[in-house]
């Protein structure tokens, strides 16, 4: 064994011992409040990755889409076609507000989506509930942030994970969350004139 190899092995052994010591203290389990926000791409994509993990582990889960309308998306089509027994999927929005141009209807749809979300979260059979683009509905005050925060703090079953996506997450939501990830925009093809493409954006 060369000196460099031996030094590397000793360094990694120390690192593993330190890591094992830290991991031994991490014994709690709880349902997490998870927020994906920021201007970068990948908020919903990462959330659906967790939904597919739940499906793969035979765990019941659910999705409520607050903004996206009836257009076909790969994740919805796959779940509806193959995993509807494991994942309830509710597309309750009608598109972004600049498309509908009807604030009152947008509010009604968002509030109906929130009622459905509460019903799904209250059901302890659902191990994870994804509230896709709820942060946009909260940003435009279609839903009361105080209602969302108090519901998650007081009524969410202890072992249920709730994932909330969308730009501009409210500070009150970030405050109560267990895990917050902000996707940072570095480059995006849209700025170069490239449209949303199948398999990448939907």
ABEGO torsion letter per residue (X at the ends): XBAAAAAAAAAAAAAAAAAAAAAAABABBBBBBBBBBEABBGAAAAAAAAAAAAAAAGBBBBBBBAABBABBBAAAAAAAAAAAAABBBBBABAEBAAAAGBAAAAAAAAAAAAAAAAAAAABAABABBBBBGAAAAAAAGABBAAAAAAAAAAABBAABBBBBBEBGBBAAAAAABABBBBBBBABBAAAAGBBBBBGAAX
